[in-house]
Amino acid sequence: MAHLIKERDIQAGLNQAWHNLTTIVDEVKQDNSMPFEVVESPIYYKKQEQDYFGVTRDVYVEDPEFKILLANDDWLPIGDPYGSSYQPSSIKMFWEVIKKGMGQTPYQIVSAGTVDNRRKLFASLKVTEGFEVAGRKFEDFITVLDSFDKTTALTARYLNFCTVCNNTFMASMTSGKEIGKAKHTQMLEVNVARLIDAIDDFAGTSNLFQSMLERAYEKECSRDEAKAWAAGVQGRNMEKGTNALVQKAARIGELFESGRGNEGRTRLDAFQALTEFETHESSNRKEAGAQNYSSNWGASALTKTIAAQRFEIDWDTNVKRGNKLLESAVALAN
């Protein structure tokens, strides 16, 4: 159960997610995705003492440092005990960060909830209606993450996929562009104020990604160059090429020319070819939903994010690395 949506968890969304556990709603809000608040509680430990008459009895003593959070609907613990150096956030604070951070920027919450027995919180915000470059549609999200188990600070990230479960929660922590974070220290309130300002400054700047793609549309590119670039991205951790890498690059070369909306002439066609391959064809697993899993929060999601983040900066580096990997694979085969 990799999604980790447990009995106490809810994932509310506008559409059903891959795990079929979405509570579908017309509008994702706090009261239908996180219908509780956390309350700080002391921790007691038990020890035995003898009274004046020599009778042994149990005595409960409050821990002088550690506390724990309880949910105010079922009064069960959330997360682990924490000391005085850790400052937990709250459900109210989480939603205030979204509201104040987005400010006057239009947005729609498409998914929100908790996973791992309410230890982690998330909300995915569709920032715009998307945009088109050369007839191709792109969408973007700001995802806000938090935890009560110290796995992450209160964080906002700019992503190209929606968070719907623990898999996507963990992918969100390592993918996309970090907008800002508020660490759970005694400076939490100050850190949250800075995070709100960071989101406010960043929201609505998806035109930067649009501009990058428009520039890619103006850059001529051959099929061989597109294949080398794709091999360089996919083989970023390889020392030598493999037959599988050669086959992937060959397929992306085909999509460069014949993929959806592609013309086989620009760097945008190369980017779109890799994205189409990673979205629809990258998984060799036969299980139902395997490709959807990989595309949205698995290895393919990471590859797409890296390709987008470093597209212009690393183009020449990836082409050079890709050519070297493909040549080494051919040499190995011979």
C-alpha positions in Angstrom: 0.0 0.0 0.0 2.6 2.5 -1.2 0.0 5.3 -1.3 -0.2 5.1 2.5 -3.7 6.5 2.6 -4.8 4.9 5.9 -8.1 4.8 7.8 -7.6 8.2 9.4 -6.5 9.8 6.1 -8.4 11.6 3.4 -7.3 12.6 -0.1 -9.9 14.9 -1.5 -9.8 15.8 -5.1 -11.6 17.0 -8.2 -10.9 13.7 -10.0 -10.2 10.1 -9.0 -6.5 9.3 -8.5 -4.7 6.2 -9.6 -5.3 4.5 -6.2 -9.1 4.9 -6.4 -9.3 6.2 -2.9 -10.1 9.9 -3.7 -13.0 11.5 -2.0 -14.3 13.4 -5.0 -15.6 16.9 -4.2 -16.8 19.9 -6.2 -14.3 22.1 -4.3 -11.3 21.0 -2.2 -11.3 22.7 1.1 -10.0 22.3 4.6 -13.1 20.8 6.0 -13.4 18.0 3.4 -9.7 17.2 3.2 -8.4 17.8 6.8 -11.4 17.9 9.1 -9.5 18.2 12.3 -6.9 20.3 14.2 -3.9 19.2 16.1 -3.6 19.8 19.9 -0.4 19.7 21.8 -0.5 17.2 24.7 1.9 16.3 27.5 3.4 12.9 27.7 3.2 10.8 30.8 5.3 7.8 31.7 4.4 5.2 34.4 6.6 4.2 37.3 5.9 2.2 40.5 6.3 3.7 44.0 5.7 2.4 47.4 3.4 4.4 49.7 3.7 4.9 53.4 2.3 1.5 54.1 4.6 -0.3 51.7 1.9 -0.8 49.1 3.2 -0.6 45.5 1.2 1.5 43.2 1.5 3.0 39.7 2.3 6.7 39.4 2.1 8.7 36.2 4.7 11.4 35.8 4.7 14.1 33.2 7.7 14.2 30.9 9.5 17.5 31.6 10.5 18.0 27.9 8.7 15.9 25.3 5.1 16.4 24.1 3.0 14.9 21.3 0.2 16.1 19.0 -3.4 14.7 19.2 -6.1 15.1 16.6 -9.2 16.9 18.1 -11.7 14.6 16.4 -10.6 11.2 17.6 -8.0 12.3 20.2 -5.4 9.8 18.9 -1.7 10.7 18.5 -0.3 12.2 15.3 3.4 11.9 14.6 6.1 11.2 17.1 7.0 12.8 20.5 9.1 16.0 20.1 11.3 18.1 22.3 11.4 21.8 23.0 13.6 22.5 19.9 10.9 21.4 17.6 7.9 23.7 16.9 5.0 21.9 15.2 2.7 23.7 12.8 -1.1 23.3 12.6 -3.8 22.6 10.1 -4.9 26.3 10.4 -1.3 27.5 9.7 -1.1 25.2 6.7 -4.2 26.7 5.1 -3.3 30.2 6.0 0.0 29.8 4.1 -1.9 28.9 1.0 -4.5 31.7 1.3 -2.0 34.4 2.2 0.8 33.1 -0.1 -1.4 33.0 -3.2 -2.8 36.5 -2.4 -4.6 37.9 -5.5 -3.2 35.2 -7.8 -6.0 33.0 -9.2 -5.7 29.4 -8.3 -7.7 26.2 -7.8 -6.9 23.5 -5.2 -7.2 20.2 -7.1 -6.0 17.8 -4.4 -5.4 18.0 -0.7 -5.3 15.7 2.3 -3.1 13.6 4.6 -1.1 10.4 4.3 0.7 8.0 6.6 -1.9 8.2 9.4 -2.0 12.0 9.2 1.7 12.4 9.6 2.0 14.3 6.3 -0.1 17.0 4.7 -0.3 18.2 1.2 -2.3 20.5 -1.2 -1.8 20.8 -4.9 -2.8 24.1 -6.5 -3.4 24.6 -10.1 -1.9 28.0 -10.7 -3.2 28.8 -14.2 -5.4 27.3 -16.9 -2.1 26.4 -18.6 -0.6 27.8 -21.7 0.1 26.7 -25.3 3.4 26.8 -27.2 3.3 25.8 -30.9 -0.2 24.2 -30.3 0.9 22.2 -27.2 -0.7 22.4 -23.9 1.2 22.8 -20.6 0.0 23.0 -17.0 1.7 23.8 -13.7 1.1 23.4 -10.0 2.3 24.8 -6.7 2.3 22.0 -4.1 2.4 22.8 -0.4 3.8 20.1 1.9 4.1 19.8 5.6 4.6 17.0 8.2 4.1 16.2 11.9 6.7 13.5 11.8 9.8 15.7 10.9 10.1 14.4 7.4 9.8 17.8 5.9 9.5 21.5 6.8 6.4 23.5 5.7 7.4 23.7 2.0 6.1 25.0 -1.3 7.3 23.6 -4.6 6.6 24.4 -8.2 5.8 21.1 -10.1 4.3 19.6 -13.2 2.3 16.9 -11.4 -0.4 16.8 -8.8 0.1 15.3 -5.3 -2.5 12.6 -4.4 -0.8 10.2 -2.1 2.4 9.3 -0.3 4.2 8.3 -3.5 3.6 11.8 -4.9 4.3 13.4 -1.5 7.8 11.9 -1.5 8.3 12.7 -5.2 7.3 16.3 -4.5 10.1 16.6 -1.9 12.7 15.8 -4.5 11.2 17.2 -7.7 10.4 20.6 -9.1 11.6 24.0 -8.0 11.6 24.8 -4.3 9.8 28.2 -3.7 10.5 28.4 0.0 10.3 26.6 3.3 9.6 27.2 7.0 11.6 25.0 9.3 9.9 23.7 12.5 12.1 25.6 14.9 11.2 28.3 17.5 11.4 30.7 14.6 8.5 29.0 12.9 6.2 32.1 12.8 8.9 34.2 11.3 9.8 31.4 8.8 6.2 31.1 7.8 5.9 34.8 7.1 8.9 34.5 4.8 7.4 31.5 3.1 4.2 33.4 2.5 6.2 36.2 0.9 8.1 33.8 -1.3 4.9 32.1 -2.6 3.4 35.5 -3.2 6.5 36.6 -5.2 6.6 33.4 -7.2 2.9 32.8 -7.9 1.9 33.6 -11.4 5.5 33.3 -12.8 4.8 30.2 -14.9 5.4 32.6 -17.9 9.1 31.9 -17.2 8.6 28.2 -18.2 6.5 29.4 -21.2 9.3 31.7 -22.3 11.8 28.8 -22.1 9.6 26.6 -24.3 9.0 29.4 -26.8 12.8 29.9 -27.1 13.2 26.1 -27.6 10.7 26.4 -30.5 13.1 28.9 -32.2 16.1 26.6 -31.9 16.7 24.3 -34.8 17.6 20.7 -33.8 18.3 17.5 -35.8 17.0 14.0 -35.0 20.5 12.8 -34.0 20.9 15.8 -31.7 17.5 15.2 -30.1 18.4 11.5 -29.5 21.7 12.5 -28.0 20.1 15.0 -25.7 17.5 12.5 -24.5 20.2 9.9 -23.9 22.2 12.4 -21.9 19.2 13.2 -19.7 18.2 9.6 -19.2 21.8 8.4 -18.8 22.8 11.1 -16.4 24.0 8.6 -13.8 25.6 6.1 -16.3 29.2 5.5 -17.0 28.6 3.5 -20.2 25.6 3.2 -22.5 23.3 0.2 -22.6 21.2 -1.4 -25.2 18.1 -0.2 -23.4 19.3 3.4 -23.5 19.9 3.0 -27.3 16.4 1.7 -27.8 14.9 4.5 -25.7 16.8 7.1 -27.6 15.7 5.6 -30.9 12.1 5.7 -29.9 12.4 9.3 -28.8 14.0 10.0 -32.2 10.8 8.7 -33.8 8.6 10.7 -31.5 10.7 13.8 -32.3 9.4 13.6 -35.9 6.1 11.8 -35.5 5.0 12.5 -31.9 1.9 14.5 -31.1 2.2 18.0 -32.6 5.9 17.5 -33.4 7.6 18.7 -36.6 11.0 17.1 -36.2 12.9 20.3 -36.4 13.3 22.1 -33.0 14.4 21.6 -29.5 10.8 21.9 -28.4 10.1 18.8 -30.5 12.9 17.1 -28.6 11.5 18.2 -25.2 8.0 17.1 -26.2 9.3 13.7 -27.6 11.0 12.9 -24.3 8.0 14.0 -22.3 5.6 11.9 -24.4 7.9 8.9 -24.1 8.2 9.3 -20.3 4.5 9.8 -19.9 3.2 7.0 -22.1 5.9 4.5 -22.9 8.7 4.4 -20.3 7.4 1.6 -18.0 8.1 -2.0 -19.0 6.0 -3.3 -16.1 2.8 -5.2 -16.9 0.9 -4.2 -13.7 -2.2 -2.1 -14.2 -1.3 1.5 -13.6 2.5 1.0 -13.8 2.9 3.6 -16.5 0.7 6.1 -14.7 2.7 5.5 -11.6 6.0 6.1 -13.3 4.8 9.1 -15.2 3.3 11.0 -12.3 5.6 10.3 -9.4 8.1 7.6 -10.3 11.3 7.6 -12.3 9.7 9.2 -15.3 8.3 12.1 -13.3 11.8 12.8 -12.0 13.3 12.6 -15.5 10.7 15.0 -16.9 11.3 17.4 -14.0 15.1 17.3 -14.5 14.7 17.8 -18.2 12.6 20.9 -17.7 14.7 22.4 -14.9 18.0 22.2 -16.7 16.7 22.3 -20.3 18.6 25.3 -21.6 21.5 25.3 -19.1 22.5 21.7 -19.7 21.5 21.2 -23.4 25.1 21.1 -24.7 26.3 19.0 -21.8 23.5 16.5 -22.2 24.1 16.2 -26.0 27.8 15.6 -25.4 27.1 13.0 -22.7 24.4 11.4 -24.8 26.6 11.0 -27.8 29.3 9.4 -25.7 26.9 7.0 -24.0 25.3 5.9 -27.4 28.8 5.4 -29.0 29.9 3.3 -26.0 26.8 1.2 -26.3 27.4 0.5 -30.0 31.1 -0.3 -29.3 30.1 -2.7 -26.5 27.6 -4.4 -28.9 30.3 -4.9 -31.5 
